[in-house]
Amino acid sequence: MTSAERINKPQSATVLLVEDNFVNQKVASVLLQRLGLKVKIVSNGEEAVKEVQKNKYDIILMDCHMPVMDGFQATVEIRKLESISESYTPIIAVTALAMGGDRERCIAAGMDDYVAKPIDRDILKAKINHWLKGEVVYQSQKLRRKVLRPFTALSLVDGQPIDMEELEEFYGNEMLVEMMETFLTQTEDMIAKLRIQLFERNARAIAGLAHEVKASCASIGAKQIARLCLYLEQAATQNDWLEVEETLSSIEKNFNNLKSYIQSSLHQESAT
């Protein structure tokens, strides 16, 4: 594996990453940078529309479900701008595709393709290759001891909820600490909001929050909680309040175990 990443363009291609979730931002940006791509991150569709008015990008990775302006609406606005400027930028939707009709909405909004969350780097590489019409090879990392598996294939190590060693090897200690601290704070806050929305019987809010927690957990390989969040999202959509209550309780229990494990692992790292 060569240490130099390349695409068949005069310079490295630029990617606009539109994503509101901090953990997902880090995961996607690292994968893109490993492909030798220059990455600009914005947090919602409104910021994306403003950004493409100022700068030209070779490709856009667009999250579908965001606050302020979602990815579907942002794509519509970008295509309107391009109809005036006679330019065109491939837009790849980034979505869990669990929401009914997302595929159809992607096409209707003017998106060209999609990748599912959690992002598989081999699939992402293939999509980037296709839309940039170039060759991308991975950049090998110094001191990298092995080829990492995609996050969708992260497995339990000695019965632990996530593979911290593999995550650290991929991201490095400093970035991993930042990611995990933010992940724990944001996820704990969203789970608390889920409990409030359950009390208020707000099915739509529960489904939306469950979708967000699912995406964050899947991004770091916490597959058990991600799976439970999918069940919660489905139960809320069906107004099955008994299932919502039981599933949320399981999510809370699993998250507390995950939090203890992450904090213990980070503490051990800082002590060495």
C-alpha positions in Angstrom: 0.0 0.0 0.0 1.5 3.3 -1.0 2.0 6.1 1.5 0.9 8.7 -1.0 -2.8 9.1 -1.8 -3.8 10.4 -5.1 -6.7 11.1 -7.4 -6.4 11.6 -11.1 -6.7 15.4 -10.9 -4.1 18.1 -11.0 -4.6 18.8 -7.3 -6.3 17.1 -4.5 -10.0 17.2 -4.8 -12.0 19.3 -2.3 -15.0 17.9 -0.5 -17.7 19.9 1.4 -18.9 17.7 4.3 -22.3 18.8 5.6 -23.0 17.1 8.9 -24.3 18.4 12.3 -23.1 15.6 14.5 -19.6 16.2 15.9 -18.7 12.5 16.1 -19.9 11.8 12.6 -17.9 14.9 11.4 -14.7 13.4 12.8 -15.3 9.9 11.4 -16.1 11.2 7.9 -13.4 13.8 7.8 -10.7 11.3 8.8 -11.9 8.9 6.1 -11.9 11.6 3.5 -8.5 12.9 4.5 -7.0 9.4 4.3 -8.2 9.4 0.7 -6.0 12.5 0.2 -9.0 14.8 -0.1 -9.3 18.4 1.3 -12.3 18.7 3.6 -14.4 21.7 4.6 -17.0 21.0 7.3 -20.3 22.9 7.8 -23.0 21.9 10.3 -26.3 22.4 8.4 -27.8 22.9 5.0 -28.1 26.7 5.3 -24.3 26.9 5.9 -23.8 24.6 2.9 -25.7 26.8 0.6 -23.7 29.8 1.7 -20.5 27.9 1.3 -21.1 26.8 -2.3 -21.9 30.5 -3.2 -18.3 31.4 -2.0 -16.2 28.4 -3.0 -16.1 25.6 -5.6 -16.1 22.0 -4.4 -15.5 18.8 -6.4 -18.0 16.9 -4.4 -20.5 17.4 -1.6 -21.3 14.8 1.2 -24.7 15.9 2.5 -26.3 14.5 5.6 -30.1 14.3 5.1 -31.4 15.0 8.5 -30.1 18.2 10.1 -31.5 21.2 12.0 -32.0 24.7 10.5 -32.1 23.3 6.9 -32.0 19.6 6.1 -30.0 18.0 3.3 -32.9 17.7 0.9 -33.8 21.3 1.0 -30.2 22.4 0.8 -29.7 20.3 -2.3 -32.7 21.9 -3.9 -31.2 25.3 -3.2 -27.8 24.4 -4.5 -29.2 23.0 -7.7 -31.1 26.3 -8.2 -27.9 28.2 -7.8 -26.1 25.9 -10.3 -28.9 26.4 -12.9 -27.9 30.1 -12.9 -24.1 29.5 -12.8 -24.3 26.6 -15.2 -22.0 24.5 -12.9 -22.7 21.2 -11.3 -21.3 19.5 -8.2 -22.0 15.8 -7.5 -23.9 15.5 -4.2 -23.8 12.2 -2.2 -26.4 11.8 0.5 -25.2 10.5 3.8 -28.2 8.8 5.5 -29.1 5.9 7.7 -31.9 5.2 5.1 -34.1 4.1 7.9 -36.6 6.9 7.3 -39.3 5.9 4.9 -38.9 7.3 1.4 -35.4 8.7 1.9 -34.1 7.1 -1.3 -36.8 8.7 -3.3 -36.4 12.0 -1.6 -32.6 12.0 -2.4 -33.3 11.6 -6.1 -36.2 14.1 -6.1 -34.0 16.7 -4.3 -31.3 16.4 -7.0 -28.8 14.2 -5.2 -26.7 11.9 -7.3 -26.0 9.0 -4.9 -26.0 8.0 -1.2 -23.9 6.2 1.4 -25.4 4.7 4.5 -24.5 5.4 8.1 -22.3 4.2 9.6 -20.0 5.0 6.7 -18.0 2.1 5.3 -14.7 3.5 4.0 -14.5 1.0 1.1 -18.0 2.0 -0.1 -17.2 5.7 0.4 -14.0 5.2 -1.6 -16.0 3.6 -4.5 -18.5 6.4 -4.5 -15.8 9.1 -4.5 -14.0 7.3 -7.3 -17.1 7.1 -9.4 -18.1 10.7 -9.1 -14.7 12.2 -9.4 -13.7 9.8 -12.2 -10.4 9.2 -10.6 -8.4 6.7 -8.6 -8.1 7.0 -4.8 -5.8 4.9 -2.7 -5.6 4.9 1.0 -2.8 6.8 2.8 -0.9 4.5 5.1 -0.4 5.9 8.6 2.9 5.9 10.3 3.2 3.2 13.0 0.0 1.6 11.6 0.2 -2.0 12.6 -2.6 -3.5 10.5 -5.3 -2.7 8.0 -8.3 -1.6 9.9 -11.7 -3.1 9.4 -14.6 -0.9 8.4 -16.6 0.4 11.4 -19.5 -1.8 10.4 -17.3 -4.8 11.2 -15.9 -3.6 14.5 -16.4 -6.5 16.9 -16.5 -6.9 20.7 -13.1 -7.4 22.2 -13.1 -9.6 25.3 -16.8 -8.8 25.6 -16.3 -5.0 25.7 -18.9 -2.7 24.1 -16.4 -1.1 21.6 -12.9 -1.7 20.4 -11.0 1.2 21.9 -7.6 -0.1 20.8 -8.6 -0.2 17.2 -10.3 3.2 17.4 -7.2 4.7 18.9 -5.0 3.1 16.3 -7.2 4.7 13.6 -7.7 8.2 15.1 -4.8 8.6 17.4 -5.0 9.3 21.1 -5.6 13.1 21.1 -8.4 13.0 18.5 -10.0 9.9 20.1 -10.1 11.6 23.6 -11.8 14.7 22.0 -14.3 12.5 20.1 -15.2 10.3 23.1 -15.7 13.2 25.5 -18.0 14.9 23.1 -19.8 11.7 22.2 -20.5 11.0 25.9 -21.7 14.5 26.6 -24.0 14.8 23.6 -25.3 11.2 23.8 -26.1 11.5 27.5 -27.9 14.8 26.8 -30.0 13.2 24.0 -30.9 10.2 26.1 -32.1 12.5 28.9 -34.2 14.3 26.3 -35.6 10.9 25.2 -36.8 10.3 28.7 -38.5 13.7 28.8 -40.2 13.1 25.4 -41.4 9.7 26.6 -43.1 11.4 29.5 -44.8 13.8 27.1 -45.6 11.0 24.6 -44.0 12.9 21.8 -43.5 10.1 19.3 -42.0 12.3 16.5 -39.4 13.8 18.9 -38.5 10.4 20.2 -38.0 9.0 16.7 -35.8 11.9 15.8 -33.6 11.7 18.9 -33.3 7.9 18.6 -32.1 8.4 15.0 -29.4 10.8 16.2 -28.2 8.6 19.0 -28.2 5.6 16.6 -25.9 7.5 14.1 -23.4 8.5 16.8 -23.2 5.1 18.4 -22.8 3.3 15.1 -20.0 5.7 14.1 -17.8 4.5 17.0 -18.9 0.9 16.7 -21.3 0.8 19.6 -23.5 -1.6 17.7 -25.7 -2.8 20.5 -26.9 0.6 21.4 -27.3 1.6 17.7 -29.5 -1.5 17.3 -31.6 -0.6 20.3 -32.1 2.9 19.0 -33.4 1.5 15.7 -36.0 -0.5 17.7 -36.8 2.6 19.7 -37.3 4.6 16.5 -39.6 2.0 15.1 -41.6 1.6 18.3 -42.1 5.4 18.5 -43.3 5.5 14.9 -45.9 2.8 15.8 -46.9 4.6 19.1 -46.0 1.4 20.9 -45.4 3.1 24.3 -44.7 -0.1 26.3 -42.0 -1.1 23.8 -40.6 2.5 23.9 -40.3 2.4 27.7 -38.6 -1.0 27.7 -36.2 -0.2 24.9 -35.3 3.2 26.3 -34.5 1.6 29.7 -32.2 -0.9 27.9 -30.5 2.0 26.0 -29.9 3.8 29.3 -28.4 0.7 30.9 -26.2 0.0 27.9 -25.1 3.6 27.6 -24.1 3.7 31.3 -22.0 0.6 30.8 -20.4 2.1 27.7 -19.7 5.4 29.5 -17.9 3.6 32.3 -15.9 1.5 29.9 -14.8 4.6 27.8 -13.9 6.7 30.9 -12.0 3.8 32.4 -10.1 3.2 29.1 -9.3 6.9 28.7 -8.1 7.1 32.3 -5.8 4.1 31.8 -4.4 5.7 28.6 -3.6 9.0 30.4 -1.9 7.2 33.2 0.5 5.4 30.9 
